[in-house]
Structures are given as C-alpha cells and as structure tokens.
Amino acid sequence: MIETIHRGFKEEGVVVSISQLCRWFEVPRRTFYYQPVKASPNMQLRFAETIKAMIEDNPSFGCRTVAHLLGFNKNTV
C-alpha cells in the first residue's frame, strides 16, 4: 500500500520519502522493508523412519501421541 502511494506521489512530481509515509500511516519502517523468508523443512531420517513405522501400525495416532510414545519433545517431531 505504501509503495503504491509512493509511486503515485512520484508520478505527480511530489517527493515524499518512505520514512515519511511510514510515519503518516503509523507503520514501522522495518515492517515495510521486511521480506519473509520461509526456511526449507529439514528432516532427520532417524526420526522419520521410526515415526513412519509407528503411524503405519497405528494410523489413528496424532503427532503428539507419537511424540509421547517415542519419548520425543513435540517440537522435534
């Protein structure tokens, strides 16, 4: 949104900085410049094989049940 307004002002010949527009709309500059980067998922084969075998044996188990039964922290699954 701010980029569109910035381009519109520029086309009209009015010079307004991004910082000024961010202040006007009460948006932090870091929010304007932030580019989200999604990390690629990393899979640890030693966990994947064990988990896959347990899910195949018991398809009704959820992620937390499998993690508990295998003694894993749910954040590592």
PQR file with spaces between the fields and no chain letter, atoms N, CA, C, O and H, PARSE charges and radii, in Angstrom:
ATOM       1  N    MET     1       0.821   -1.180    0.000 -0.4000 1.5000
ATOM       2  CA   MET     1       0.000    0.000    0.000 -0.0000 2.0000
ATOM       3  C    MET     1       0.875    1.257    0.000  0.5500 1.7000
ATOM       4  O    MET     1       0.646    2.181   -0.781 -0.5500 1.4000
ATOM       5  N    ILE     2       1.857    1.280    0.865 -0.4000 1.5000
ATOM       6  CA   ILE     2       2.728    2.456    0.948 -0.0000 2.0000
ATOM       7  C    ILE     2       3.525    2.612   -0.341  0.5500 1.7000
ATOM       8  O    ILE     2       3.769    3.730   -0.794 -0.5500 1.4000
ATOM       9  H    ILE     2       2.043    0.530    1.499  0.4000 1.0000
ATOM      10  N    GLU     3       3.932    1.487   -0.931 -0.4000 1.5000
ATOM      11  CA   GLU     3       4.684    1.549   -2.189 -0.0000 2.0000
ATOM      12  C    GLU     3       3.834    2.156   -3.303  0.5500 1.7000
ATOM      13  O    GLU     3       4.338    2.933   -4.114 -0.5500 1.4000
ATOM      14  H    GLU     3       3.734    0.579   -0.563  0.4000 1.0000
ATOM      15  N    THR     4       2.557    1.808   -3.345 -0.4000 1.5000
ATOM      16  CA   THR     4       1.646    2.357   -4.354 -0.0000 2.0000
ATOM      17  C    THR     4       1.480    3.865   -4.169  0.5500 1.7000
ATOM      18  O    THR     4       1.502    4.623   -5.138 -0.5500 1.4000
ATOM      19  H    THR     4       2.148    1.177   -2.686  0.4000 1.0000
ATOM      20  N    ILE     5       1.318    4.281   -2.947 -0.4000 1.5000
ATOM      21  CA   ILE     5       1.176    5.715   -2.658 -0.0000 2.0000
ATOM      22  C    ILE     5       2.465    6.444   -3.006  0.5500 1.7000
ATOM      23  O    ILE     5       2.432    7.551   -3.542 -0.5500 1.4000
ATOM      24  H    ILE     5       1.301    3.665   -2.159  0.4000 1.0000
ATOM      25  N    HIS     6       3.595    5.827   -2.702 -0.4000 1.5000
ATOM      26  CA   HIS     6       4.892    6.431   -3.006 -0.0000 2.0000
ATOM      27  C    HIS     6       5.046    6.633   -4.514  0.5500 1.7000
ATOM      28  O    HIS     6       5.501    7.686   -4.963 -0.5500 1.4000
ATOM      29  H    HIS     6       3.622    4.927   -2.266  0.4000 1.0000
ATOM      30  N    ARG     7       4.660    5.610   -5.299 -0.4000 1.5000
ATOM      31  CA   ARG     7       4.733    5.734   -6.763 -0.0000 2.0000
ATOM      32  C    ARG     7       3.784    6.816   -7.276  0.5500 1.7000
ATOM      33  O    ARG     7       4.125    7.576   -8.182 -0.5500 1.4000
ATOM      34  H    ARG     7       4.290    4.755   -4.935  0.4000 1.0000
ATOM      35  N    GLY     8       2.573    6.875   -6.676 -0.4000 1.5000
ATOM      36  CA   GLY     8       1.606    7.900   -7.094 -0.0000 2.0000
ATOM      37  C    GLY     8       2.124    9.304   -6.855  0.5500 1.7000
ATOM      38  O    GLY     8       1.990   10.167   -7.723 -0.5500 1.4000
ATOM      39  H    GLY     8       2.296    6.258   -5.940  0.4000 1.0000
ATOM      40  N    PHE     9       2.716    9.549   -5.691 -0.4000 1.5000
ATOM      41  CA   PHE     9       3.301   10.862   -5.407 -0.0000 2.0000
ATOM      42  C    PHE     9       4.438   11.164   -6.376  0.5500 1.7000
ATOM      43  O    PHE     9       4.587   12.295   -6.840 -0.5500 1.4000
ATOM      44  H    PHE     9       2.825    8.847   -4.986  0.4000 1.0000
ATOM      45  N    LYS    10       5.230   10.151   -6.673 -0.4000 1.5000
ATOM      46  CA   LYS    10       6.383   10.335   -7.559 -0.0000 2.0000
ATOM      47  C    LYS    10       5.926   10.717   -8.962  0.5500 1.7000
ATOM      48  O    LYS    10       6.530   11.580   -9.598 -0.5500 1.4000
ATOM      49  H    LYS    10       5.108    9.232   -6.296  0.4000 1.0000
ATOM      50  N    GLU    11       4.851   10.073   -9.453 -0.4000 1.5000
ATOM      51  CA   GLU    11       4.301   10.393  -10.772 -0.0000 2.0000
ATOM      52  C    GLU    11       3.767   11.814  -10.831  0.5500 1.7000
ATOM      53  O    GLU    11       3.834   12.460  -11.876 -0.5500 1.4000
ATOM      54  H    GLU    11       4.360    9.372   -8.936  0.4000 1.0000
ATOM      55  N    GLU    12       3.239   12.305   -9.720 -0.4000 1.5000
ATOM      56  CA   GLU    12       2.722   13.669   -9.661 -0.0000 2.0000
ATOM      57  C    GLU    12       3.821   14.705   -9.454  0.5500 1.7000
ATOM      58  O    GLU    12       3.571   15.908   -9.531 -0.5500 1.4000
ATOM      59  H    GLU    12       3.185   11.780   -8.870  0.4000 1.0000
ATOM      60  N    GLY    13       5.032   14.236   -9.193 -0.4000 1.5000
ATOM      61  CA   GLY    13       6.154   15.145   -9.011 -0.0000 2.0000
ATOM      62  C    GLY    13       6.367   15.569   -7.569  0.5500 1.7000
ATOM      63  O    GLY    13       7.157   16.474   -7.301 -0.5500 1.4000
ATOM      64  H    GLY    13       5.235   13.259   -9.131  0.4000 1.0000
ATOM      65  N    VAL    14       5.685   14.938   -6.651 -0.4000 1.5000
ATOM      66  CA   VAL    14       5.827   15.257   -5.238 -0.0000 2.0000
ATOM      67  C    VAL    14       6.813   14.267   -4.624  0.5500 1.7000
ATOM      68  O    VAL    14       6.634   13.053   -4.723 -0.5500 1.4000
ATOM      69  H    VAL    14       5.043   14.202   -6.869  0.4000 1.0000
ATOM      70  N    VAL    15       7.856   14.803   -3.988 -0.4000 1.5000
ATOM      71  CA   VAL    15       8.859   13.946   -3.388 -0.0000 2.0000
ATOM      72  C    VAL    15       8.510   13.711   -1.917  0.5500 1.7000
ATOM      73  O    VAL    15       8.537   14.631   -1.100 -0.5500 1.4000
ATOM      74  H    VAL    15       8.001   15.789   -3.908  0.4000 1.0000
ATOM      75  N    VAL    16       8.184   12.460   -1.603 -0.4000 1.5000
ATOM      76  CA   VAL    16       7.877   12.063   -0.229 -0.0000 2.0000
ATOM      77  C    VAL    16       8.671   10.788    0.033  0.5500 1.7000
ATOM      78  O    VAL    16       8.598    9.828   -0.734 -0.5500 1.4000
ATOM      79  H    VAL    16       8.163   11.712   -2.267  0.4000 1.0000
ATOM      80  N    SER    17       9.414   10.792    1.107 -0.4000 1.5000
ATOM      81  CA   SER    17      10.240    9.625    1.421 -0.0000 2.0000
ATOM      82  C    SER    17       9.389    8.494    2.006  0.5500 1.7000
ATOM      83  O    SER    17       8.290    8.711    2.515 -0.5500 1.4000
ATOM      84  H    SER    17       9.473   11.572    1.730  0.4000 1.0000
ATOM      85  N    ILE    18       9.932    7.296    1.914 -0.4000 1.5000
ATOM      86  CA   ILE    18       9.273    6.129    2.506 -0.0000 2.0000
ATOM      87  C    ILE    18       9.143    6.321    4.013  0.5500 1.7000
ATOM      88  O    ILE    18       8.127    5.962    4.607 -0.5500 1.4000
ATOM      89  H    ILE    18      10.826    7.119    1.501  0.4000 1.0000
ATOM      90  N    SER    19      10.179    6.889    4.626 -0.4000 1.5000
ATOM      91  CA   SER    19      10.137    7.125    6.078 -0.0000 2.0000
ATOM      92  C    SER    19       8.976    8.033    6.455  0.5500 1.7000
ATOM      93  O    SER    19       8.287    7.791    7.446 -0.5500 1.4000
ATOM      94  H    SER    19      11.005    7.181    4.144  0.4000 1.0000
ATOM      95  N    GLN    20       8.764    9.066    5.672 -0.4000 1.5000
ATOM      96  CA   GLN    20       7.671   10.000    5.956 -0.0000 2.0000
ATOM      97  C    GLN    20       6.317    9.316    5.792  0.5500 1.7000
ATOM      98  O    GLN    20       5.421    9.499    6.617 -0.5500 1.4000
ATOM      99  H    GLN    20       9.324    9.263    4.867  0.4000 1.0000
ATOM     100  N    LEU    21       6.169    8.527    4.726 -0.4000 1.5000
ATOM     101  CA   LEU    21       4.905    7.807    4.526 -0.0000 2.0000
ATOM     102  C    LEU    21       4.644    6.830    5.657  0.5500 1.7000
ATOM     103  O    LEU    21       3.506    6.691    6.105 -0.5500 1.4000
ATOM     104  H    LEU    21       6.897    8.378    4.057  0.4000 1.0000
ATOM     105  N    CYS    22       5.687    6.147    6.128 -0.4000 1.5000
ATOM     106  CA   CYS    22       5.526    5.217    7.238 -0.0000 2.0000
ATOM     107  C    CYS    22       5.094    5.953    8.501  0.5500 1.7000
ATOM     108  O    CYS    22       4.273    5.441    9.262 -0.5500 1.4000
ATOM     109  H    CYS    22       6.612    6.260    5.765  0.4000 1.0000
ATOM     110  N    ARG    23       5.631    7.140    8.732 -0.4000 1.5000
ATOM     111  CA   ARG    23       5.215    7.928    9.896 -0.0000 2.0000
ATOM     112  C    ARG    23       3.763    8.369    9.763  0.5500 1.7000
ATOM     113  O    ARG    23       3.011    8.322   10.737 -0.5500 1.4000
ATOM     114  H    ARG    23       6.297    7.557    8.114  0.4000 1.0000
ATOM     115  N    TRP    24       3.357    8.801    8.556 -0.4000 1.5000
ATOM     116  CA   TRP    24       1.987    9.240    8.342 -0.0000 2.0000
ATOM     117  C    TRP    24       0.985    8.124    8.614  0.5500 1.7000
ATOM     118  O    TRP    24      -0.062    8.357    9.218 -0.5500 1.4000
ATOM     119  H    TRP    24       3.968    8.839    7.765  0.4000 1.0000
ATOM     120  N    PHE    25       1.305    6.915    8.170 -0.4000 1.5000
ATOM     121  CA   PHE    25       0.384    5.791    8.323 -0.0000 2.0000
ATOM     122  C    PHE    25       0.661    4.952    9.563  0.5500 1.7000
ATOM     123  O    PHE    25       0.042    3.909    9.772 -0.5500 1.4000
ATOM     124  H    PHE    25       2.155    6.726    7.680  0.4000 1.0000
ATOM     125  N    GLU    26       1.596    5.420   10.382 -0.4000 1.5000
ATOM     126  CA   GLU    26       1.964    4.762   11.638 -0.0000 2.0000
ATOM     127  C    GLU    26       2.336    3.295   11.413  0.5500 1.7000
ATOM     128  O    GLU    26       1.861    2.397   12.108 -0.5500 1.4000
ATOM     129  H    GLU    26       2.098    6.268   10.212  0.4000 1.0000
ATOM     130  N    VAL    27       3.196    3.084   10.422 -0.4000 1.5000
ATOM     131  CA   VAL    27       3.709    1.752   10.111 -0.0000 2.0000
ATOM     132  C    VAL    27       5.214    1.782   10.355  0.5500 1.7000
ATOM     133  O    VAL    27       5.898    2.646    9.806 -0.5500 1.4000
ATOM     134  H    VAL    27       3.581    3.814    9.856  0.4000 1.0000
ATOM     135  N    PRO    28       5.747    0.872   11.154 -0.5600 1.5000
ATOM     136  CA   PRO    28       7.201    0.845   11.347  0.2800 2.0000
ATOM     137  C    PRO    28       7.909    0.579   10.020  0.5500 1.7000
ATOM     138  O    PRO    28       7.449   -0.227    9.211 -0.5500 1.4000
ATOM     139  N    ARG    29       9.020    1.259    9.807 -0.4000 1.5000
ATOM     140  CA   ARG    29       9.772    1.058    8.557 -0.0000 2.0000
ATOM     141  C    ARG    29      10.196   -0.387    8.391  0.5500 1.7000
ATOM     142  O    ARG    29      10.181   -0.907    7.274 -0.5500 1.4000
ATOM     143  H    ARG    29       9.394    1.914   10.464  0.4000 1.0000
ATOM     144  N    ARG    30      10.575   -1.051    9.479 -0.4000 1.5000
ATOM     145  CA   ARG    30      11.018   -2.447    9.357 -0.0000 2.0000
ATOM     146  C    ARG    30       9.896   -3.329    8.841  0.5500 1.7000
ATOM     147  O    ARG    30      10.160   -4.324    8.165 -0.5500 1.4000
ATOM     148  H    ARG    30      10.586   -0.629   10.386  0.4000 1.0000
ATOM     149  N    THR    31       8.640   -2.986    9.145 -0.4000 1.5000
ATOM     150  CA   THR    31       7.509   -3.737    8.618 -0.0000 2.0000
ATOM     151  C    THR    31       7.397   -3.536    7.116  0.5500 1.7000
ATOM     152  O    THR    31       7.074   -4.472    6.385 -0.5500 1.4000
ATOM     153  H    THR    31       8.426   -2.178    9.693  0.4000 1.0000
ATOM     154  N    PHE    32       7.660   -2.330    6.657 -0.4000 1.5000
ATOM     155  CA   PHE    32       7.592   -2.042    5.223 -0.0000 2.0000
ATOM     156  C    PHE    32       8.690   -2.787    4.466  0.5500 1.7000
ATOM     157  O    PHE    32       8.437   -3.321    3.387 -0.5500 1.4000
ATOM     158  H    PHE    32       7.922   -1.570    7.251  0.4000 1.0000
ATOM     159  N    TYR    33       9.898   -2.830    5.013 -0.4000 1.5000
ATOM     160  CA   TYR    33      11.023   -3.433    4.314 -0.0000 2.0000
ATOM     161  C    TYR    33      11.156   -4.932    4.540  0.5500 1.7000
ATOM     162  O    TYR    33      11.944   -5.582    3.853 -0.5500 1.4000
ATOM     163  H    TYR    33      10.104   -2.396    5.890  0.4000 1.0000
ATOM     164  N    TYR    34      10.408   -5.501    5.486 -0.4000 1.5000
ATOM     165  CA   TYR    34      10.552   -6.911    5.839 -0.0000 2.0000
ATOM     166  C    TYR    34      10.134   -7.805    4.678  0.5500 1.7000
ATOM     167  O    TYR    34       9.057   -7.630    4.109 -0.5500 1.4000
ATOM     168  H    TYR    34       9.768   -4.972    6.044  0.4000 1.0000
ATOM     169  N    GLN    35      10.987   -8.761    4.330 -0.4000 1.5000
ATOM     170  CA   GLN    35      10.681   -9.752    3.308 -0.0000 2.0000
ATOM     171  C    GLN    35      10.677  -11.123    3.981  0.5500 1.7000
ATOM     172  O    GLN    35      11.746  -11.615    4.344 -0.5500 1.4000
ATOM     173  H    GLN    35      11.862   -8.903    4.793  0.4000 1.0000
ATOM     174  N    PRO    36       9.531  -11.753    4.161 -0.5600 1.5000
ATOM     175  CA   PRO    36       9.508  -13.056    4.834  0.2800 2.0000
ATOM     176  C    PRO    36      10.248  -14.104    4.014  0.5500 1.7000
ATOM     177  O    PRO    36      10.104  -14.175    2.794 -0.5500 1.4000
ATOM     178  N    VAL    37      11.036  -14.908    4.701 -0.4000 1.5000
ATOM     179  CA   VAL    37      11.788  -15.970    4.049 -0.0000 2.0000
ATOM     180  C    VAL    37      11.419  -17.269    4.747  0.5500 1.7000
ATOM     181  O    VAL    37      11.648  -17.432    5.946 -0.5500 1.4000
ATOM     182  H    VAL    37      11.153  -14.850    5.693  0.4000 1.0000
ATOM     183  N    LYS    38      10.857  -18.173    3.997 -0.4000 1.5000
ATOM     184  CA   LYS    38      10.459  -19.438    4.588 -0.0000 2.0000
ATOM     185  C    LYS    38      11.620  -20.416    4.466  0.5500 1.7000
ATOM     186  O    LYS    38      12.129  -20.671    3.374 -0.5500 1.4000
ATOM     187  H    LYS    38      10.671  -18.040    3.024  0.4000 1.0000
ATOM     188  N    ALA    39      12.021  -20.949    5.593 -0.4000 1.5000
ATOM     189  CA   ALA    39      13.119  -21.913    5.611 -0.0000 2.0000
ATOM     190  C    ALA    39      12.625  -23.245    5.071  0.5500 1.7000
ATOM     191  O    ALA    39      11.479  -23.636    5.291 -0.5500 1.4000
ATOM     192  H    ALA    39      11.608  -20.742    6.480  0.4000 1.0000
ATOM     193  N    SER    40      13.496  -23.923    4.372 -0.4000 1.5000
ATOM     194  CA   SER    40      13.124  -25.234    3.859 -0.0000 2.0000
ATOM     195  C    SER    40      13.070  -26.224    5.020  0.5500 1.7000
ATOM     196  O    SER    40      13.909  -26.178    5.919 -0.5500 1.4000
ATOM     197  H    SER    40      14.427  -23.605    4.193  0.4000 1.0000
ATOM     198  N    PRO    41      12.085  -27.115    4.997 -0.5600 1.5000
ATOM     199  CA   PRO    41      11.974  -28.064    6.103  0.2800 2.0000
ATOM     200  C    PRO    41      13.154  -29.036    6.111  0.5500 1.7000
ATOM     201  O    PRO    41      13.584  -29.521    5.064 -0.5500 1.4000
ATOM     202  N    ASN    42      13.664  -29.309    7.307 -0.4000 1.5000
ATOM     203  CA   ASN    42      14.748  -30.278    7.416 -0.0000 2.0000
ATOM     204  C    ASN    42      14.207  -31.526    8.107  0.5500 1.7000
ATOM     205  O    ASN    42      13.527  -31.444    9.130 -0.5500 1.4000
ATOM     206  H    ASN    42      13.315  -28.915    8.157  0.4000 1.0000
ATOM     207  N    MET    43      14.524  -32.679    7.526 -0.4000 1.5000
ATOM     208  CA   MET    43      14.013  -33.931    8.044 -0.0000 2.0000
ATOM     209  C    MET    43      15.178  -34.781    8.530  0.5500 1.7000
ATOM     210  O    MET    43      16.167  -34.972    7.822 -0.5500 1.4000
ATOM     211  H    MET    43      15.076  -32.745    6.696  0.4000 1.0000
ATOM     212  N    GLN    44      15.044  -35.277    9.730 -0.4000 1.5000
ATOM     213  CA   GLN    44      16.064  -36.160   10.270 -0.0000 2.0000
ATOM     214  C    GLN    44      15.588  -37.592   10.068  0.5500 1.7000
ATOM     215  O    GLN    44      14.572  -38.006   10.625 -0.5500 1.4000
ATOM     216  H    GLN    44      14.240  -35.122   10.305  0.4000 1.0000
ATOM     217  N    LEU    45      16.334  -38.341    9.266 -0.4000 1.5000
ATOM     218  CA   LEU    45      15.910  -39.680    8.865 -0.0000 2.0000
ATOM     219  C    LEU    45      15.740  -40.628   10.048  0.5500 1.7000
ATOM     220  O    LEU    45      14.871  -41.500   10.022 -0.5500 1.4000
ATOM     221  H    LEU    45      17.160  -38.005    8.813  0.4000 1.0000
ATOM     222  N    ARG    46      16.562  -40.466   11.083 -0.4000 1.5000
ATOM     223  CA   ARG    46      16.431  -41.360   12.234 -0.0000 2.0000
ATOM     224  C    ARG    46      15.076  -41.214   12.917  0.5500 1.7000
ATOM     225  O    ARG    46      14.537  -42.188   13.441 -0.5500 1.4000
ATOM     226  H    ARG    46      17.268  -39.758   11.105  0.4000 1.0000
ATOM     227  N    PHE    47      14.523  -40.003   12.913 -0.4000 1.5000
ATOM     228  CA   PHE    47      13.192  -39.804   13.470 -0.0000 2.0000
ATOM     229  C    PHE    47      12.119  -40.208   12.466  0.5500 1.7000
ATOM     230  O    PHE    47      11.115  -40.812   12.843 -0.5500 1.4000
ATOM     231  H    PHE    47      14.961  -39.211   12.487  0.4000 1.0000
ATOM     232  N    ALA    48      12.317  -39.890   11.216 -0.4000 1.5000
ATOM     233  CA   ALA    48      11.299  -40.116   10.194 -0.0000 2.0000
ATOM     234  C    ALA    48      10.964  -41.595   10.052  0.5500 1.7000
ATOM     235  O    ALA    48       9.792  -41.958    9.946 -0.5500 1.4000
ATOM     236  H    ALA    48      13.133  -39.399   10.909  0.4000 1.0000
ATOM     237  N    GLU    49      11.970  -42.439   10.049 -0.4000 1.5000
ATOM     238  CA   GLU    49      11.716  -43.876    9.890 -0.0000 2.0000
ATOM     239  C    GLU    49      10.927  -44.437   11.066  0.5500 1.7000
ATOM     240  O    GLU    49       9.995  -45.219   10.874 -0.5500 1.4000
ATOM     241  H    GLU    49      12.922  -42.144   10.135  0.4000 1.0000
ATOM     242  N    THR    50      11.295  -44.042   12.281 -0.4000 1.5000
ATOM     243  CA   THR    50      10.608  -44.525   13.482 -0.0000 2.0000
ATOM     244  C    THR    50       9.163  -44.029   13.523  0.5500 1.7000
ATOM     245  O    THR    50       8.245  -44.789   13.831 -0.5500 1.4000
ATOM     246  H    THR    50      12.052  -43.407   12.437  0.4000 1.0000
ATOM     247  N    ILE    51       8.978  -42.784   13.219 -0.4000 1.5000
ATOM     248  CA   ILE    51       7.640  -42.183   13.248 -0.0000 2.0000
ATOM     249  C    ILE    51       6.760  -42.797   12.168  0.5500 1.7000
ATOM     250  O    ILE    51       5.595  -43.109   12.415 -0.5500 1.4000
ATOM     251  H    ILE    51       9.724  -42.166   12.968  0.4000 1.0000
ATOM     252  N    LYS    52       7.313  -42.970   10.972 -0.4000 1.5000
ATOM     253  CA   LYS    52       6.543  -43.550    9.872 -0.0000 2.0000
ATOM     254  C    LYS    52       6.087  -44.967   10.217  0.5500 1.7000
ATOM     255  O    LYS    52       4.947  -45.341    9.938 -0.5500 1.4000
ATOM     256  H    LYS    52       8.260  -42.717   10.771  0.4000 1.0000
ATOM     257  N    ALA    53       6.975  -45.752   10.822 -0.4000 1.5000
ATOM     258  CA   ALA    53       6.612  -47.118   11.209 -0.0000 2.0000
ATOM     259  C    ALA    53       5.496  -47.122   12.244  0.5500 1.7000
ATOM     260  O    ALA    53       4.585  -47.945   12.167 -0.5500 1.4000
ATOM     261  H    ALA    53       7.901  -45.449   11.049  0.4000 1.0000
ATOM     262  N    MET    54       5.558  -46.213   13.207 -0.4000 1.5000
ATOM     263  CA   MET    54       4.530  -46.172   14.253 -0.0000 2.0000
ATOM     264  C    MET    54       3.190  -45.724   13.683  0.5500 1.7000
ATOM     265  O    MET    54       2.151  -46.250   14.079 -0.5500 1.4000
ATOM     266  H    MET    54       6.299  -45.544   13.270  0.4000 1.0000
ATOM     267  N    ILE    55       3.192  -44.778   12.778 -0.4000 1.5000
ATOM     268  CA   ILE    55       1.941  -44.287   12.187 -0.0000 2.0000
ATOM     269  C    ILE    55       1.315  -45.368   11.315  0.5500 1.7000
ATOM     270  O    ILE    55       0.093  -45.514   11.282 -0.5500 1.4000
ATOM     271  H    ILE    55       4.037  -44.350   12.457  0.4000 1.0000
ATOM     272  N    GLU    56       2.163  -46.135   10.601 -0.4000 1.5000
ATOM     273  CA   GLU    56       1.613  -47.224    9.791 -0.0000 2.0000
ATOM     274  C    GLU    56       0.972  -48.298   10.665  0.5500 1.7000
ATOM     275  O    GLU    56      -0.046  -48.878   10.288 -0.5500 1.4000
ATOM     276  H    GLU    56       3.156  -46.017   10.629  0.4000 1.0000
ATOM     277  N    ASP    57       1.560  -48.562   11.824 -0.4000 1.5000
ATOM     278  CA   ASP    57       0.995  -49.553   12.740 -0.0000 2.0000
ATOM     279  C    ASP    57      -0.281  -49.045   13.405  0.5500 1.7000
ATOM     280  O    ASP    57      -1.216  -49.816   13.620 -0.5500 1.4000
ATOM     281  H    ASP    57       2.387  -48.091   12.130  0.4000 1.0000
ATOM     282  N    ASN    58      -0.326  -47.761   13.730 -0.4000 1.5000
ATOM     283  CA   ASN    58      -1.460  -47.150   14.441 -0.0000 2.0000
ATOM     284  C    ASN    58      -1.874  -45.867   13.721  0.5500 1.7000
ATOM     285  O    ASN    58      -1.479  -44.783   14.149 -0.5500 1.4000
ATOM     286  H    ASN    58       0.434  -47.134   13.555  0.4000 1.0000
ATOM     287  N    PRO    59      -2.655  -45.953   12.642 -0.5600 1.5000
ATOM     288  CA   PRO    59      -2.991  -44.763   11.856  0.2800 2.0000
ATOM     289  C    PRO    59      -3.840  -43.734   12.604  0.5500 1.7000
ATOM     290  O    PRO    59      -3.951  -42.594   12.152 -0.5500 1.4000
ATOM     291  N    SER    60      -4.441  -44.109   13.735 -0.4000 1.5000
ATOM     292  CA   SER    60      -5.282  -43.160   14.465 -0.0000 2.0000
ATOM     293  C    SER    60      -4.466  -42.250   15.380  0.5500 1.7000
ATOM     294  O    SER    60      -5.014  -41.296   15.931 -0.5500 1.4000
ATOM     295  H    SER    60      -4.351  -45.035   14.102  0.4000 1.0000
ATOM     296  N    PHE    61      -3.177  -42.517   15.556 -0.4000 1.5000
ATOM     297  CA   PHE    61      -2.346  -41.690   16.431 -0.0000 2.0000
ATOM     298  C    PHE    61      -2.057  -40.343   15.782  0.5500 1.7000
ATOM     299  O    PHE    61      -1.840  -40.247   14.574 -0.5500 1.4000
ATOM     300  H    PHE    61      -2.731  -43.292   15.108  0.4000 1.0000
ATOM     301  N    GLY    62      -2.059  -39.310   16.611 -0.4000 1.5000
ATOM     302  CA   GLY    62      -1.702  -37.979   16.151 -0.0000 2.0000
ATOM     303  C    GLY    62      -0.244  -37.685   16.432  0.5500 1.7000
ATOM     304  O    GLY    62       0.481  -38.527   16.962 -0.5500 1.4000
ATOM     305  H    GLY    62      -2.236  -39.387   17.593  0.4000 1.0000
ATOM     306  N    CYS    63       0.171  -36.512   16.082 -0.4000 1.5000
ATOM     307  CA   CYS    63       1.567  -36.102   16.228 -0.0000 2.0000
ATOM     308  C    CYS    63       2.019  -36.137   17.687  0.5500 1.7000
ATOM     309  O    CYS    63       3.106  -36.627   17.993 -0.5500 1.4000
ATOM     310  H    CYS    63      -0.418  -35.828   15.651  0.4000 1.0000
ATOM     311  N    ARG    64       1.192  -35.621   18.574 -0.4000 1.5000
ATOM     312  CA   ARG    64       1.585  -35.578   19.984 -0.0000 2.0000
ATOM     313  C    ARG    64       1.642  -36.970   20.608  0.5500 1.7000
ATOM     314  O    ARG    64       2.519  -37.251   21.425 -0.5500 1.4000
ATOM     315  H    ARG    64       0.309  -35.222   18.326  0.4000 1.0000
ATOM     316  N    THR    65       0.717  -37.833   20.226 -0.4000 1.5000
ATOM     317  CA   THR    65       0.719  -39.197   20.764 -0.0000 2.0000
ATOM     318  C    THR    65       1.978  -39.931   20.338  0.5500 1.7000
ATOM     319  O    THR    65       2.629  -40.591   21.148 -0.5500 1.4000
ATOM     320  H    THR    65       0.004  -37.605   19.562  0.4000 1.0000
ATOM     321  N    VAL    66       2.318  -39.811   19.056 -0.4000 1.5000
ATOM     322  CA   VAL    66       3.525  -40.464   18.542 -0.0000 2.0000
ATOM     323  C    VAL    66       4.757  -39.912   19.254  0.5500 1.7000
ATOM     324  O    VAL    66       5.629  -40.679   19.662 -0.5500 1.4000
ATOM     325  H    VAL    66       1.790  -39.275   18.398  0.4000 1.0000
ATOM     326  N    ALA    67       4.835  -38.613   19.405 -0.4000 1.5000
ATOM     327  CA   ALA    67       5.983  -37.996   20.069 -0.0000 2.0000
ATOM     328  C    ALA    67       6.094  -38.479   21.506  0.5500 1.7000
ATOM     329  O    ALA    67       7.195  -38.767   21.976 -0.5500 1.4000
ATOM     330  H    ALA    67       4.126  -37.991   19.074  0.4000 1.0000
ATOM     331  N    HIS    68       4.984  -38.571   22.204 -0.4000 1.5000
ATOM     332  CA   HIS    68       4.997  -39.032   23.598 -0.0000 2.0000
ATOM     333  C    HIS    68       5.442  -40.493   23.690  0.5500 1.7000
ATOM     334  O    HIS    68       6.276  -40.840   24.526 -0.5500 1.4000
ATOM     335  H    HIS    68       4.090  -38.337   21.822  0.4000 1.0000
ATOM     336  N    LEU    69       4.894  -41.330   22.845 -0.4000 1.5000
ATOM     337  CA   LEU    69       5.223  -42.754   22.890 -0.0000 2.0000
ATOM     338  C    LEU    69       6.678  -43.019   22.532  0.5500 1.7000
ATOM     339  O    LEU    69       7.282  -43.966   23.036 -0.5500 1.4000
ATOM     340  H    LEU    69       4.217  -41.048   22.166  0.4000 1.0000
ATOM     341  N    LEU    70       7.246  -42.184   21.660 -0.4000 1.5000
ATOM     342  CA   LEU    70       8.647  -42.361   21.278 -0.0000 2.0000
ATOM     343  C    LEU    70       9.593  -41.606   22.206  0.5500 1.7000
ATOM     344  O    LEU    70      10.812  -41.724   22.081 -0.5500 1.4000
ATOM     345  H    LEU    70       6.756  -41.415   21.250  0.4000 1.0000
ATOM     346  N    GLY    71       9.038  -40.834   23.130 -0.4000 1.5000
ATOM     347  CA   GLY    71       9.870  -40.101   24.077 -0.0000 2.0000
ATOM     348  C    GLY    71      10.504  -38.849   23.498  0.5500 1.7000
ATOM     349  O    GLY    71      11.523  -38.377   24.003 -0.5500 1.4000
ATOM     350  H    GLY    71       8.048  -40.738   23.231  0.4000 1.0000
ATOM     351  N    PHE    72       9.907  -38.305   22.436 -0.4000 1.5000
ATOM     352  CA   PHE    72      10.421  -37.089   21.811 -0.0000 2.0000
ATOM     353  C    PHE    72       9.704  -35.873   22.370  0.5500 1.7000
ATOM     354  O    PHE    72       8.562  -35.952   22.821 -0.5500 1.4000
ATOM     355  H    PHE    72       9.080  -38.689   22.025  0.4000 1.0000
ATOM     356  N    ASN    73      10.396  -34.759   22.328 -0.4000 1.5000
ATOM     357  CA   ASN    73       9.742  -33.482   22.586 -0.0000 2.0000
ATOM     358  C    ASN    73       8.899  -33.187   21.356  0.5500 1.7000
ATOM     359  O    ASN    73       9.361  -33.412   20.237 -0.5500 1.4000
ATOM     360  H    ASN    73      11.324  -34.696   21.961  0.4000 1.0000
ATOM     361  N    LYS    74       7.667  -32.687   21.528 -0.4000 1.5000
ATOM     362  CA   LYS    74       6.805  -32.458   20.370 -0.0000 2.0000
ATOM     363  C    LYS    74       7.387  -31.451   19.395  0.5500 1.7000
ATOM     364  O    LYS    74       6.993  -31.446   18.229 -0.5500 1.4000
ATOM     365  H    LYS    74       7.292  -32.504   22.436  0.4000 1.0000
ATOM     366  N    ASN    75       8.313  -30.594   19.826 -0.4000 1.5000
ATOM     367  CA   ASN    75       8.904  -29.606   18.937 -0.0000 2.0000
ATOM     368  C    ASN    75       9.960  -30.216   18.020  0.5500 1.7000
ATOM     369  O    ASN    75      10.349  -29.589   17.035 -0.5500 1.4000
ATOM     370  H    ASN    75       8.634  -30.599   20.773  0.4000 1.0000
ATOM     371  N    THR    76      10.427  -31.415   18.321 -0.4000 1.5000
ATOM     372  CA   THR    76      11.439  -32.023   17.463 -0.0000 2.0000
ATOM     373  C    THR    76      10.828  -32.907   16.393  0.5500 1.7000
ATOM     374  O    THR    76      11.533  -33.382   15.504 -0.5500 1.4000
ATOM     375  H    THR    76      10.111  -31.924   19.122  0.4000 1.0000
ATOM     376  N    VAL    77       9.521  -33.133   16.469 -0.4000 1.5000
ATOM     377  CA   VAL    77       8.882  -34.031   15.505 -0.0000 2.0000
ATOM     378  C    VAL    77       8.556  -33.256   14.251  0.5500 1.7000
ATOM     379  O    VAL    77       8.011  -33.820   13.302 -0.5500 1.4000
ATOM     380  H    VAL    77       8.947  -32.746   17.192  0.4000 1.0000
